[in-house]
Amino acid sequence: MSRTIALVACVKTKASTPRPAGDLYTSDLFAKASAYAEKISDAWYILSAKYGLVGPNEIIAPYEKTLRQMPIAQRKAWAAQVFQDLCAVAVKPGDRIVILTGEDYREYLVEPLRAFGCHVEIPMLGLSFGKQKSWLKEHT
């Protein structure tokens, strides 16, 4: 039986103390993306530049790290680890993967997921930051 798995990117704005990942990120974009992810998926995860694949209830500490700062080789290694972790905890061939992230967080993840047999959707592809927030508001 196929499932829908949603992936939401971490954001810069965070709470100042460790807490469940779903509550750590405090931006409006993250709030809207996570609400949409909860609405449309069987399970959702956060893609963290520091921690990789994180469940929304997993307790993590605040950090300052972004994929944008990493060299390509590190981003590829990060994506390979996220893919392995996804396969270990949630994803099976035939699953629908809805990616609610910017290019940096999906660039080396989409093809391995498709090659594995997943149906990948990027509903906000090509939308500016403001239009992403509007799209999420309309769809939650």
C-alpha positions as a printed Julia matrix, in Angstrom:
140×3 Matrix{Float64}:
  0.0    0.0    0.0
  1.53   3.3   -1.05
  1.71   6.25   1.29
  2.24   9.97   0.98
  5.36  11.29   2.69
  5.98  15.05   2.88
  9.38  16.68   3.31
  9.67  20.2    4.77
 12.91  22.2    4.86
 14.38  23.61   8.04
 14.54  27.4    8.32
 16.89  29.93   9.86
 14.46  31.23  12.49
 14.48  28.89  15.49
 13.59  28.79  19.14
 16.53  29.25  21.51
 16.33  25.94  23.39
 16.08  22.25  22.4
 12.56  21.03  21.62
 10.67  18.76  19.21
 11.79  19.65  15.69
  8.25  20.51  14.62
  8.27  23.25  17.28
 11.91  24.37  16.91
 11.5   26.22  13.63
  9.48  29.37  14.14
  9.07  31.07  10.75
  5.71  31.65   9.11
  6.83  29.68   6.04
  7.74  26.65   8.17
  4.43  26.86  10.06
  2.47  26.9    6.8
  4.58  24.16   5.15
  4.34  21.85   8.17
  0.57  22.42   8.45
  0.2   21.53   4.76
  2.46  18.48   5.23
  0.32  17.25   8.14
 -2.84  17.76   6.11
 -1.81  15.85   2.97
  0.56  13.14   4.18
  0.62   9.91   6.11
  3.94  11.01   7.63
  6.15  14.08   7.29
  9.75  14.86   8.03
 12.0   17.87   8.27
 15.17  18.15   6.21
 17.73  19.73   8.52
 21.09  20.97   7.27
 22.68  19.82  10.54
 20.69  16.72  11.53
 19.54  15.4    8.13
 16.17  13.66   8.23
 14.29  14.58  11.4
 10.84  13.54  12.59
  8.66  16.39  13.88
  8.63  14.91  17.41
 12.39  14.31  17.59
 14.02  16.66  20.09
 16.9   18.66  18.62
 18.91  21.69  19.67
 19.01  24.98  17.78
 21.89  25.41  15.34
 23.28  27.68  12.66
 23.92  25.69   9.49
 22.57  25.78   5.97
 23.15  23.67   2.88
 23.85  26.85   0.95
 27.16  27.16   2.84
 28.27  23.61   2.01
 30.43  22.58  -0.94
 28.7   20.41  -3.56
 30.4   17.22  -2.33
 29.01  17.78   1.17
 25.52  18.51  -0.16
 25.62  15.3   -2.2
 26.74  13.32   0.86
 24.01  14.97   2.95
 21.36  14.03   0.35
 22.66  10.45   0.12
 22.36  10.09   3.9
 18.86  11.6    3.91
 17.84   9.17   1.15
 19.2    6.2    3.15
 17.41   7.41   6.27
 14.14   7.88   4.37
 14.36   4.32   3.02
 15.11   3.0    6.51
 12.19   4.7    8.26
  9.44   5.51   5.83
  9.77   5.3    2.07
  8.9    2.34  -0.14
  8.73   2.06  -3.94
  5.41   3.44  -5.15
  5.12   6.03  -2.39
  4.2    9.62  -3.21
  6.85  12.06  -1.95
  5.77  15.7   -1.69
  8.78  17.98  -1.37
  8.16  21.39   0.2
 11.73  22.71   0.09
 13.97  25.01  -1.86
 16.4   23.8   -4.5
 19.32  23.34  -2.09
 17.4   20.74  -0.08
 16.06  18.74  -3.01
 18.68  19.0   -5.79
 20.41  15.68  -5.03
 17.4   13.95  -3.47
 14.79  13.92  -6.25
 16.54  11.59  -8.69
 17.42   8.88  -6.12
 13.79   8.9   -4.92
 12.49   8.58  -8.49
 15.02   5.84  -9.3
 13.83   4.0   -6.17
 10.3    4.0   -7.6
  8.72   6.91  -5.75
  6.39   9.45  -7.33
  7.98  12.82  -6.51
  5.94  16.02  -6.48
  7.29  19.54  -5.97
  4.1   21.59  -5.82
  5.78  24.98  -5.31
  8.47  24.55  -7.96
  9.38  27.91  -9.48
  7.4   30.02  -7.01
  9.03  32.99  -5.28
  9.21  33.08  -1.49
  6.09  35.23  -1.22
  4.15  33.11  -3.72
  5.13  29.95  -1.77
  3.56  31.42   1.37
  0.43  32.37  -0.59
  0.22  28.9   -2.15
  0.54  27.23   1.25
 -2.08  29.54   2.76
 -4.51  28.66  -0.04
 -3.93  24.92   0.38
 -4.15  24.56   4.17
